[in-house]
Amino acid sequence: MAAAQGSLLGLRELVDRVARRSPARLAVAVFLGVCAVFTVLLAAPWATASGRAAPFVDALFTAVSAVCVTGLTVVDTGTYWSTWGLVVIMLAIKVGGFGVMTLASILGLAVSRRIGLTQRMLTASETKTDRLGEVGSLVRVVIVTTTSLELVVAVMLLPRFLVLHEGLGTAVWHSLFYGISSFNNAGFVPTPEGLTPHVGDWLLDLPIILGVFVGALGFPVVLNVMNTQRRRHRHWARWSLHTKLTIVTSLALVVLGWLLMAAMEWRNPATFGPLATHEKVLASLFAGVMPRSAGFAAVDVGAMHEGTWVITDALMFVGGGSASTGGGIKVTTLAVMLLAIRAEARGDRDIEAFGRRIPPDTLRVAIAVVFLGATAVLVATLGLMQVSGLPLDRVLFEVISAFATCGLSTGITPGLPDAGKYLLCALMFVGRTGTMTFAAALALRDRRRIVRFPEERPIIG
């Protein structure tokens, strides 16, 4: 008993020491630990349908893809893994969906039975809340809210699975898996045939689309909208600037993606061509929403036009909302960049939106996120082309999908050499933890300068 208490005290001191010196490192370490745990679980013989232990690289890739809610796979999920293996994947998606900073706070709460100031700051950063006193309850709210929304999607899917002549147990299982996978933008499917046979099924595809869209908005947006709905008047006026930017930009990207997908693939005989008109409309909407970071596919992505891949690349790179289950550089980053361009073109001194002024340091962060993201994609693309020998268009698609934790694939991932799989694992991890968080985790200390140099403006352009 005394030894156990001493071990717990030592672990508590270790967590507190790391949290004080480098909170971002604590978050990254927690995420690495979670990935390691699920890798071990998936490497067990009982996790596969054949009863033989999965190769380490396949177990690692699947665990990282599930925890990072990506959806890229190196084996067929529905046939390779056993029921227990699929349960492990579903739990990995659920845990990974909580987010890096939230997971670090949960660890701190479990170890010390309290959330200290550092852990509160971590969760405040992840969930974008300003009041640190509310973070303890906010973690519980996030868990309850996300679980409730996942169950809502599952309940919406259940009648359709029952109509498809599945037994009650199988229908409940598939509904729950798709509910968790869609809301967390994971893209994993438990059935061997996936969603391809249901490309025109509105009752099945529409709940998945809604789950993906809401999950990609982010916890701050969902909680802000829920809180303002309690008031009777002027819901829009009470929304925060972050909520307005996220919803407006997300809707614009969905509509843009919907129209572009329809224009590019409407007559493609390998994708939308054979479908009826109403099925083409749904397939276009589905394909336009999934690059938010979901990764579900109702048609063969590898058979799409190369122009469609370029459009999908751009949508995946943007990704979902901040502090959401989506990846990418985030829609608010894109919104701030576009607003800055508009302000510069008009000669405005300030960046403004919805009656609010956006501070300059926000633009600096946005520029850093875009640059770091583009650099990660560039380096990974060059590396993957070197080890695989595949053409640029397919490699770039796979790399952006991994970085943006999207999961859409042209079909090359299962055939990659082990070096390519490890490279995508690292990219999925960087994409999920966030380029800024990962950079902060590697930094030795924060630089605070008392003396500043004189100002001088260089020539731009």
C-alpha positions as CSV (number, residue, x, y, z in Angstrom):
1,M,0.0,0.0,0.0
2,A,2.8,2.4,1.0
3,A,4.7,1.5,-2.2
4,A,1.7,2.2,-4.3
5,Q,1.2,5.6,-2.7
6,G,4.8,6.4,-3.2
7,S,4.6,5.5,-6.9
8,L,1.5,7.6,-7.3
9,L,3.2,10.5,-5.5
10,G,6.3,10.2,-7.7
11,L,4.1,10.1,-10.9
12,R,2.2,13.2,-9.6
13,E,5.5,15.1,-9.0
14,L,6.8,14.0,-12.5
15,V,3.6,15.3,-14.2
16,D,3.7,18.5,-12.3
17,R,7.4,19.1,-13.1
18,V,6.9,18.5,-16.8
19,A,3.8,20.6,-16.9
20,R,5.6,23.5,-15.3
21,R,8.6,23.4,-17.5
22,S,6.9,22.6,-20.8
23,P,3.1,22.2,-20.9
24,A,3.1,21.5,-24.7
25,R,5.6,18.6,-24.2
26,L,3.3,17.1,-21.6
27,A,0.4,17.1,-24.1
28,V,2.6,15.5,-26.9
29,A,3.9,12.9,-24.4
30,V,0.4,12.0,-23.4
31,F,-0.6,11.6,-27.0
32,L,2.4,9.4,-27.7
33,G,1.5,7.3,-24.7
34,V,-2.0,6.8,-25.9
35,C,-0.8,5.8,-29.4
36,A,1.6,3.3,-27.8
37,V,-1.1,1.7,-25.7
38,F,-3.5,1.2,-28.6
39,T,-0.6,-0.1,-30.7
40,V,0.0,-2.8,-28.1
41,L,-3.7,-3.7,-28.0
42,L,-3.9,-4.0,-31.8
43,A,-0.7,-6.1,-32.0
44,A,-2.3,-8.8,-29.9
45,P,-3.5,-11.9,-31.7
46,W,-7.1,-11.6,-30.5
47,A,-7.3,-8.2,-32.4
48,T,-7.2,-9.8,-35.8
49,A,-9.8,-12.0,-37.5
50,S,-7.2,-14.6,-38.4
51,G,-6.0,-14.9,-34.8
52,R,-2.4,-14.1,-35.8
53,A,-0.7,-11.1,-34.4
54,A,-0.6,-8.2,-36.8
55,P,2.8,-6.9,-38.0
56,F,4.1,-4.1,-35.8
57,V,4.0,-1.5,-38.6
58,D,0.3,-2.3,-39.4
59,A,-0.7,-2.2,-35.7
60,L,1.2,1.1,-35.2
61,F,-0.2,2.7,-38.4
62,T,-3.8,1.7,-37.5
63,A,-3.4,2.9,-33.9
64,V,-2.0,6.2,-34.9
65,S,-4.6,6.7,-37.6
66,A,-7.4,5.9,-35.1
67,V,-6.0,8.0,-32.2
68,C,-5.3,10.9,-34.6
69,V,-8.9,10.4,-36.0
70,T,-7.5,10.2,-39.6
71,G,-8.9,7.1,-41.3
72,L,-6.0,6.1,-43.5
73,T,-5.6,2.3,-43.4
74,V,-3.0,-0.2,-44.5
75,V,-5.4,-3.2,-44.2
76,D,-9.1,-3.6,-44.8
77,T,-10.7,-2.6,-41.5
78,G,-13.9,-4.6,-41.9
79,T,-12.2,-8.0,-42.7
80,Y,-8.7,-7.8,-41.2
81,W,-9.6,-6.9,-37.6
82,S,-11.8,-9.0,-35.3
83,T,-14.8,-7.6,-33.4
84,W,-12.5,-6.9,-30.4
85,G,-10.0,-5.2,-32.7
86,L,-12.8,-3.0,-34.1
87,V,-13.8,-2.2,-30.5
88,V,-10.2,-1.1,-29.8
89,I,-10.2,1.1,-32.9
90,M,-13.5,2.6,-31.9
91,L,-12.2,3.4,-28.4
92,A,-9.0,4.9,-29.9
93,I,-11.2,7.2,-32.1
94,K,-13.2,8.2,-29.0
95,V,-10.1,8.9,-26.9
96,G,-8.3,10.7,-29.7
97,G,-11.3,12.9,-30.4
98,F,-11.0,14.5,-27.0
99,G,-7.9,16.4,-28.2
100,V,-4.3,16.7,-27.2
101,M,-4.7,19.3,-24.5
102,T,-7.9,17.9,-23.1
103,L,-6.2,14.5,-22.7
104,A,-3.3,16.1,-20.9
105,S,-5.7,17.7,-18.5
106,I,-7.6,14.4,-17.9
107,L,-4.3,12.8,-17.1
108,G,-3.5,15.5,-14.6
109,L,-6.9,15.2,-13.0
110,A,-6.6,11.4,-12.8
111,V,-3.1,11.5,-11.2
112,S,-3.5,14.5,-8.8
113,R,-7.3,14.3,-8.5
114,R,-7.4,18.0,-9.3
115,I,-6.7,20.2,-12.3
116,G,-3.9,22.6,-11.5
117,L,-3.3,26.0,-13.1
118,T,-1.0,24.6,-15.8
119,Q,-3.5,21.9,-16.8
120,R,-6.3,24.5,-16.8
121,M,-4.2,26.6,-19.2
122,L,-3.7,23.6,-21.4
123,T,-7.4,22.8,-21.7
124,A,-8.2,26.5,-22.1
125,S,-5.8,26.5,-25.1
126,E,-7.4,23.4,-26.6
127,T,-11.0,24.4,-26.1
128,K,-10.5,28.1,-26.7
129,T,-12.1,29.3,-23.4
130,D,-10.9,32.3,-21.6
131,R,-12.1,31.6,-18.1
132,L,-9.7,29.2,-16.4
133,G,-12.1,28.6,-13.4
134,E,-14.5,26.9,-15.8
135,V,-12.0,24.4,-17.3
136,G,-12.6,21.7,-14.8
137,S,-16.3,21.6,-15.5
138,L,-15.7,22.2,-19.2
139,V,-13.8,18.9,-19.5
140,R,-16.9,17.1,-18.2
141,V,-19.1,19.2,-20.5
142,V,-17.0,18.3,-23.5
143,I,-17.2,14.6,-22.7
144,V,-20.9,14.6,-22.1
145,T,-21.6,16.8,-25.1
146,T,-19.5,14.8,-27.6
147,T,-20.9,11.5,-26.3
148,S,-24.5,12.8,-26.6
149,L,-23.9,14.0,-30.2
150,E,-22.4,10.7,-31.2
151,L,-25.4,8.9,-29.8
152,V,-27.7,11.2,-31.7
153,V,-26.0,10.3,-35.0
154,A,-26.2,6.6,-34.0
155,V,-29.9,6.8,-33.3
156,M,-30.5,8.5,-36.6
157,L,-28.6,5.7,-38.4
158,L,-30.2,2.8,-36.5
159,P,-33.5,2.6,-38.4
160,R,-31.7,2.5,-41.7
161,F,-29.5,-0.3,-40.6
162,L,-32.5,-2.2,-39.4
163,V,-34.2,-1.7,-42.8
164,L,-31.1,-3.2,-44.5
165,H,-32.0,-6.5,-42.8
166,E,-29.4,-6.4,-40.2
167,G,-30.1,-8.0,-36.8
168,L,-30.7,-5.7,-33.9
169,G,-27.3,-6.3,-32.3
170,T,-25.4,-5.8,-35.6
171,A,-27.5,-2.7,-36.5
172,V,-26.8,-1.2,-33.0
173,W,-23.1,-2.0,-33.4
174,H,-22.8,-0.5,-36.9
175,S,-24.8,2.6,-35.9
176,L,-22.6,3.2,-32.8
177,F,-19.4,2.8,-34.7
178,Y,-20.5,5.1,-37.6
179,G,-21.8,7.6,-35.1
180,I,-18.4,7.8,-33.2
181,S,-16.4,7.6,-36.4
182,S,-18.4,10.3,-38.2
183,F,-18.6,12.9,-35.3
184,N,-14.9,12.5,-34.6
185,N,-14.1,12.8,-38.4
186,A,-12.3,9.5,-38.3
187,G,-13.4,7.9,-41.5
188,F,-13.1,4.2,-40.3
189,V,-15.8,1.8,-41.5
190,P,-16.6,-1.5,-39.8
191,T,-18.1,-3.2,-42.9
192,P,-16.0,-4.7,-45.7
193,E,-17.9,-3.0,-48.5
194,G,-17.9,0.4,-46.8
195,L,-20.3,3.0,-48.0
196,T,-19.9,2.3,-51.7
197,P,-23.2,0.3,-52.0
198,H,-25.0,3.2,-50.3
199,V,-23.7,6.1,-52.5
200,G,-27.3,7.3,-53.2
201,D,-28.8,6.4,-49.8
202,W,-30.0,9.7,-48.3
203,L,-31.2,8.0,-45.0
204,L,-27.7,6.6,-44.4
205,D,-25.4,9.2,-45.9
206,L,-27.1,12.4,-44.6
207,P,-26.7,11.6,-40.8
208,I,-23.0,10.8,-41.5
209,I,-22.7,14.2,-43.3
210,L,-24.3,16.0,-40.4
211,G,-22.1,14.2,-37.8
212,V,-19.0,15.1,-39.8
213,F,-20.0,18.7,-40.2
214,V,-20.9,19.3,-36.6
215,G,-17.8,17.5,-35.4
216,A,-15.6,19.6,-37.6
217,L,-16.9,22.8,-36.1
218,G,-15.1,22.4,-32.8
219,F,-16.1,22.3,-29.2
220,P,-16.0,26.1,-28.7
221,V,-18.5,26.6,-31.5
222,V,-20.8,23.9,-30.4
223,L,-20.8,25.1,-26.7
224,N,-21.2,28.7,-27.7
225,V,-24.2,27.9,-29.9
226,M,-25.8,25.7,-27.2
227,N,-25.3,28.4,-24.6
228,T,-26.8,31.2,-26.7
229,Q,-29.8,29.0,-27.6
230,R,-30.9,29.3,-24.0
231,R,-31.7,32.9,-24.6
232,R,-34.8,33.9,-26.6
233,H,-33.6,36.7,-28.7
234,R,-30.6,37.6,-31.0
235,H,-28.8,34.3,-31.0
236,W,-26.5,35.4,-33.9
237,A,-25.6,38.6,-32.1
238,R,-24.5,36.7,-29.0
239,W,-22.2,34.3,-30.9
240,S,-18.5,34.9,-30.5
241,L,-16.4,36.1,-33.5
242,H,-14.7,32.7,-33.6
243,T,-18.1,31.0,-33.9
244,K,-19.3,33.3,-36.7
245,L,-16.0,32.9,-38.6
246,T,-16.0,29.1,-38.2
247,I,-19.7,28.6,-39.3
248,V,-19.7,31.0,-42.2
249,T,-16.4,29.8,-43.6
250,S,-17.3,26.1,-43.1
251,L,-20.6,26.6,-44.9
252,A,-18.9,28.4,-47.7
253,L,-16.3,25.7,-48.1
254,V,-19.0,23.0,-48.1
255,V,-21.1,24.7,-50.8
256,L,-18.0,25.4,-52.8
257,G,-16.8,21.8,-52.5
258,W,-20.3,20.5,-53.4
259,L,-20.5,22.6,-56.6
260,L,-16.9,21.8,-57.7
261,M,-17.3,18.1,-57.0
262,A,-20.5,18.0,-59.1
263,A,-18.9,20.0,-61.9
264,M,-15.8,17.8,-62.1
265,E,-17.3,14.3,-61.6
266,W,-20.9,14.6,-62.9
267,R,-20.2,12.7,-66.1
268,N,-17.2,10.6,-64.9
269,P,-18.2,7.0,-65.8
270,A,-16.1,5.6,-63.0
271,T,-17.7,7.7,-60.2
272,F,-20.9,9.8,-60.5
273,G,-21.7,9.0,-64.2
274,P,-23.9,5.9,-63.8
275,L,-25.9,7.4,-60.9
276,A,-29.4,8.9,-61.1
277,T,-29.6,12.7,-60.8
278,H,-30.7,12.7,-57.1
279,E,-27.9,10.3,-56.3
280,K,-25.4,12.5,-58.1
281,V,-26.5,15.4,-55.9
282,L,-26.0,13.4,-52.8
283,A,-22.7,12.0,-53.9
284,S,-21.4,15.5,-54.7
285,L,-22.5,16.8,-51.3
286,F,-20.9,13.8,-49.6
287,A,-17.7,14.3,-51.5
288,G,-17.7,18.0,-50.8
289,V,-18.1,17.6,-47.0
290,M,-15.7,14.7,-46.4
291,P,-12.5,16.8,-47.0
292,R,-13.5,18.7,-43.9
293,S,-11.4,15.9,-42.3
294,A,-13.7,12.9,-42.3
295,G,-12.3,10.5,-44.9
296,F,-15.5,8.6,-45.7
297,A,-15.8,7.8,-49.4
298,A,-18.9,6.6,-51.3
299,V,-17.1,6.3,-54.6
300,D,-13.6,5.2,-55.6
301,V,-11.4,8.2,-55.0
302,G,-8.6,6.7,-57.1
303,A,-11.0,6.8,-60.1
304,M,-11.7,10.6,-59.8
305,H,-10.2,13.1,-62.2
306,E,-6.8,14.6,-61.3
307,G,-8.5,18.0,-61.2
308,T,-10.8,16.7,-58.5
309,W,-7.8,15.5,-56.5
310,V,-6.4,19.1,-56.6
311,I,-9.7,20.5,-55.3
312,T,-9.8,17.8,-52.6
313,D,-6.1,18.6,-51.7
314,A,-7.0,22.3,-51.1
315,L,-10.1,21.4,-49.0
316,M,-8.2,18.9,-46.9
317,F,-5.4,21.3,-46.3
318,V,-7.8,23.8,-44.8
319,G,-9.6,21.1,-42.7
320,G,-12.0,21.7,-39.9
321,G,-12.5,24.2,-37.1
322,S,-10.1,25.0,-34.2
323,A,-10.3,22.6,-31.2
324,S,-12.4,20.2,-33.3
325,T,-11.9,16.6,-34.3
326,G,-10.8,17.9,-37.7
327,G,-7.3,18.5,-38.9
328,G,-5.7,20.9,-41.4
329,I,-4.7,24.5,-40.8
330,K,-8.3,25.1,-39.7
331,V,-11.0,27.3,-41.3
332,T,-10.4,30.2,-39.0
333,T,-6.8,30.4,-40.1
334,L,-8.1,30.6,-43.7
335,A,-10.7,33.2,-42.7
336,V,-8.1,35.4,-41.0
337,M,-5.8,35.2,-44.0
338,L,-8.6,36.2,-46.4
339,L,-9.7,39.0,-44.2
340,A,-6.1,40.3,-44.0
341,I,-5.9,40.2,-47.8
342,R,-9.1,42.1,-48.1
343,A,-8.0,44.7,-45.6
344,E,-4.7,45.2,-47.4
345,A,-6.5,45.5,-50.8
346,R,-8.8,48.1,-49.4
347,G,-6.1,50.0,-47.6
348,D,-7.6,49.4,-44.2
349,R,-5.3,49.7,-41.2
350,D,-7.2,47.0,-39.2
351,I,-8.4,43.5,-40.0
352,E,-12.2,43.6,-39.2
353,A,-15.0,41.1,-39.3
354,F,-18.6,41.2,-37.9
355,G,-18.0,44.5,-36.1
356,R,-14.8,43.3,-34.4
357,R,-11.1,44.1,-34.9
358,I,-8.7,41.1,-35.1
359,P,-5.3,41.8,-33.4
360,P,-2.1,41.6,-35.5
361,D,-0.7,38.7,-33.4
362,T,-3.6,36.5,-34.6
363,L,-2.5,37.1,-38.2
364,R,1.1,36.2,-37.3
365,V,0.0,32.9,-35.8
366,A,-2.1,32.2,-38.9
367,I,0.9,32.9,-41.1
368,A,3.0,30.6,-39.0
369,V,0.5,27.8,-39.1
370,V,0.1,28.0,-42.8
371,F,3.9,28.1,-43.4
372,L,4.6,25.2,-41.0
373,G,1.8,23.1,-42.5
374,A,3.0,23.7,-46.0
375,T,6.6,22.9,-45.0
376,A,5.5,19.6,-43.4
377,V,3.6,18.7,-46.5
378,L,6.5,19.6,-48.8
379,V,9.1,17.6,-46.8
380,A,6.8,14.6,-46.4
381,T,5.9,14.6,-50.1
382,L,9.6,14.6,-51.1
383,G,10.3,11.8,-48.7
384,L,7.4,9.7,-49.7
385,M,8.2,10.1,-53.4
386,Q,11.8,9.0,-52.7
387,V,10.9,5.8,-50.8
388,S,7.9,4.8,-52.9
389,G,8.7,5.9,-56.5
390,L,5.1,6.9,-57.0
391,P,3.9,10.0,-59.0
392,L,3.5,13.4,-57.5
393,D,-0.3,13.7,-57.8
394,R,-1.0,10.5,-55.8
395,V,1.8,11.1,-53.2
396,L,0.7,14.7,-52.6
397,F,-2.9,13.6,-52.1
398,E,-1.9,10.9,-49.5
399,V,0.4,13.3,-47.7
400,I,-2.1,16.1,-47.4
401,S,-4.7,13.5,-46.3
402,A,-2.4,12.3,-43.5
403,F,-1.3,15.8,-42.4
404,A,-4.9,17.1,-42.4
405,T,-6.0,13.8,-40.6
406,C,-8.6,13.4,-43.3
407,G,-8.2,9.7,-44.4
408,L,-9.2,10.0,-48.0
409,S,-6.9,7.9,-50.2
410,T,-6.3,7.1,-53.8
411,G,-5.5,3.6,-52.8
412,I,-1.7,3.7,-52.5
413,T,-1.3,3.5,-48.7
414,P,-1.6,-0.3,-48.3
415,G,1.2,-0.9,-50.9
416,L,3.7,1.6,-49.4
417,P,7.0,0.3,-48.1
418,D,7.4,0.3,-44.3
419,A,9.4,3.5,-44.5
420,G,6.5,5.2,-46.2
421,K,4.1,4.0,-43.6
422,Y,6.3,5.2,-40.8
423,L,6.5,8.6,-42.5
424,L,2.8,8.9,-42.8
425,C,2.5,7.9,-39.1
426,A,4.7,10.8,-38.1
427,L,2.8,13.1,-40.4
428,M,-0.6,12.1,-38.9
429,F,0.8,12.7,-35.4
430,V,2.1,16.1,-36.3
431,G,-1.1,17.0,-38.0
432,R,-3.2,16.0,-35.0
433,T,-1.1,17.5,-32.3
434,G,-0.9,20.7,-34.3
435,T,2.1,22.3,-35.9
436,M,2.1,25.1,-33.4
437,T,1.8,22.7,-30.4
438,F,4.5,20.4,-31.7
439,A,6.8,23.3,-32.3
440,A,6.2,24.6,-28.8
441,A,6.9,21.1,-27.4
442,L,10.3,21.1,-29.1
443,A,11.2,24.6,-27.9
444,L,13.5,24.8,-24.8
445,R,12.0,28.0,-23.4
446,D,10.0,31.0,-24.3
447,R,11.9,34.1,-25.4
448,R,11.0,37.3,-23.6
449,R,13.0,40.3,-24.8
450,I,13.3,43.5,-22.9
451,V,15.4,45.4,-25.4
452,R,13.8,45.8,-28.9
453,F,15.6,46.9,-32.1
454,P,14.6,50.0,-34.0
455,E,11.8,49.5,-36.5
456,E,12.4,49.6,-40.3
457,R,10.1,48.5,-43.1
458,P,11.5,46.2,-45.9
459,I,10.1,46.2,-49.4
460,I,7.5,43.5,-50.0
461,G,6.4,42.2,-53.4
